[in-house]
Amino acid sequence: MSRNKAEQPKRLAEKLKQIRLDLRLTQEDMFKALEREIKPEAKLHFGYITRYESGSRVPSLLVLLAYARVANTSLESLVDDDLSIFLHGNLS
């Protein structure tokens, strides 16, 4: 029995990289920012940042929520390919 891979947003990797670059963060800084926002049950490793940005790994919903909180944007804007990312408020 094979499992079909769930559909993923086509622009997700691009948007995650855009967030980091717009916030002027290194991958290490982004990892630290996500760690501060992430739920304890979510799995996050430093090497995943590169993989998320290249599209070779898709973040869990909890990690996506952390990205949205770090960027002060909506989760919907991350996963909807028809929407662009708009960062709001304090970006520090």
C-alpha positions in Angstrom: 0.0 0.0 0.0 1.5 3.3 -1.0 0.7 6.7 0.5 0.1 9.6 -1.7 2.1 12.7 -0.8 -0.1 15.5 0.4 -0.4 18.6 -1.8 1.9 21.4 -0.7 1.8 25.1 -1.6 4.1 25.7 -4.6 5.4 29.0 -3.3 6.0 28.0 0.4 9.8 27.6 0.2 10.1 31.0 -1.6 7.9 32.7 1.0 9.9 31.2 3.9 13.1 32.4 2.5 11.6 35.8 1.7 10.5 36.2 5.4 14.1 35.5 6.6 15.6 37.9 4.1 13.0 40.6 4.7 13.8 40.4 8.4 17.5 40.5 7.6 18.2 37.3 9.5 20.8 34.7 8.9 19.6 31.1 8.9 21.0 30.8 12.4 19.1 33.9 13.6 15.9 32.5 11.9 16.3 29.2 13.8 16.7 31.0 17.1 13.6 33.2 16.4 11.6 30.2 15.5 12.8 28.3 18.6 11.4 31.2 20.8 8.0 30.9 19.1 7.7 27.2 18.6 5.5 24.8 20.6 7.5 22.2 22.6 6.0 19.3 20.7 7.2 20.7 17.3 10.5 19.3 15.9 12.9 21.8 14.7 16.6 21.4 13.8 19.0 24.1 12.5 19.6 22.2 9.3 15.9 22.3 8.5 15.9 26.0 7.7 17.9 25.4 4.5 15.7 22.5 3.6 12.5 24.5 4.1 13.9 27.3 1.9 14.9 24.9 -0.8 11.6 23.1 -0.7 13.2 19.7 0.1 11.4 19.6 3.4 8.0 20.9 4.3 7.6 22.4 7.8 4.9 21.1 10.1 1.9 23.2 10.9 3.4 24.2 14.2 6.6 25.3 12.5 4.6 27.3 10.0 2.7 28.9 12.8 6.0 29.9 14.4 7.2 31.4 11.0 3.9 33.5 10.9 4.4 34.7 14.4 8.1 35.7 13.8 7.0 37.6 10.7 3.9 39.0 12.3 1.9 37.8 9.3 -1.0 35.4 8.8 -0.6 31.7 8.4 -3.0 32.0 5.5 -0.5 34.2 3.6 2.2 31.5 4.0 0.1 28.6 2.6 -2.1 30.4 0.0 -0.1 30.6 -3.3 -2.4 33.4 -4.5 -1.4 35.6 -1.6 1.8 37.5 -1.1 3.6 38.0 2.2 3.2 41.3 3.9 5.2 41.8 7.1 3.4 44.0 9.7 4.7 46.0 12.6 7.9 45.5 14.5 10.3 43.3 12.6 13.0 43.1 15.2 
